[in-house]
Amino acid sequence: MVRSTGDVRAYTFLLGAGVALLAGVAIAQQSPVGAMFADDQKRGSAIKESFATGELAPTAAAKFATRIYLTGGNLERAFDNPQFRPDAAIVPTNTDLMLDAQSPATQQVLVARVRKQTAVMGDLQDQIAARRKQPSSPQNSGGVLGIGVDSFVAELPRTGSAPADGSFPKSVCLIATDFAKGGAIDRRELFAQDRVRKGVAGCLTALDAAGARSLVLPLMGAASSGTQTKDDAFQGQRVLKECRLMNSLAGIALGIHDFAPQRRNIREIGIIQWDQELAEMFDMPKPSSLAQTAYRQYAAQIKVAFQRGLAGQKTTSSDIDVSCNAIFNPQ
């Protein structure tokens, strides 16, 4: 049957409207971590080489692939934007589970937001008080939690508590990465990849069991925001930060690998590299040619740590092009 010009125009309009509607639905249904990753890429053109993705193959328990995003952004955006807010997050804390402590600084991204919900903050403090009554870890270094290996899962809030409507996920897993008064920066052996992988795998397992489908975490245990006081060879040098960050990512990726076989619910994980730190390290957004070359080398090497970790392989000094013996092989 031959359509009239009017029929064709009407059909074309309806088809176009249908495509637009489907596109709108796709955007609306985009997963929070995937949506943040896409938006971070638009915002972070100067650090475009810092983005990468990986995938965990389906298993008998999880008949879907889990997407891993390495993004350049910040944890605050993941919490504050409802479109990006995941079900859960892994956040660094201190060995004493002291929420008011200044170390580690990233903890305050969560605490500052939860504190605005008085009932939720009170419930979180009650959960921590109950954890303190339990036996301490044999690897606790004198606190409630052992650095790198121990974690604590909290609901925000627990079922039956006052409902929350704040800028934070439904549940968090806190991993000890420092002492309440700081100082772990001088204890590099505490951030061995095998320790971090254990803590991350434990958090992922617990949050997955709680039903989380999406999750984010920052690079942790890198201690890159402080100045090391007992490292004359590297103090103040950018290469020290590079090595710490690569070591941190390597441990996190190993933890994801260890968790992968038993996962049931988690469909996406976002690992956040702090964009401001990258900007400061490499004079972004207008780096010199030397800084730009250094950035490209770093971005390539951190992806090696990311890919090796997801494959279950530790990253060593021989796997990268800069000297990181003091970080990867602490004495």
HELIX and SHEET records of a PDB file:
HELIX    1   1 THR A    5  GLN A   29  1                                  25    
HELIX    2   2 PRO A   32  ARG A   43  1                                  12    
HELIX    3   3 SER A   45  SER A   50  5                                   6    
HELIX    4   4 LEU A   75  ASP A   80  1                                   6    
HELIX    5   5 GLN A  107  VAL A  114  1                                   8    
HELIX    6   6 THR A  118  ARG A  132  1                                  15    
HELIX    7   7 ALA A  184  ASP A  186  5                                   3    
HELIX    8   8 ARG A  188  PHE A  191  5                                   4    
HELIX    9   9 GLN A  193  ALA A  209  1                                  17    
HELIX   10  10 ARG A  238  PHE A  259  1                                  22    
HELIX   11  11 ALA A  260  GLN A  262  5                                   3    
HELIX   12  12 ASP A  275  MET A  281  1                                   7    
HELIX   13  13 SER A  289  LEU A  310  1                                  22    
HELIX   14  14 SER A  317  ASP A  319  5                                   3    
HELIX   15  15 ASN A  325  PHE A  328  1                                   4    
SHEET    1   A 7 ALA A  52  LEU A  56  0                                        
SHEET    2   A 7 THR A  66  GLY A  73 -1                                        
SHEET    3   A 7 GLU A 268  TRP A 274  1                                        
SHEET    4   A 7 SER A 214  PRO A 218  1                                        
SHEET    5   A 7 ALA A  88  ASN A  94  1                                        
SHEET    6   A 7 SER A 171  ASP A 178  1                                        
SHEET    7   A 7 SER A 151  GLU A 155 -1                                        
END                                                                             
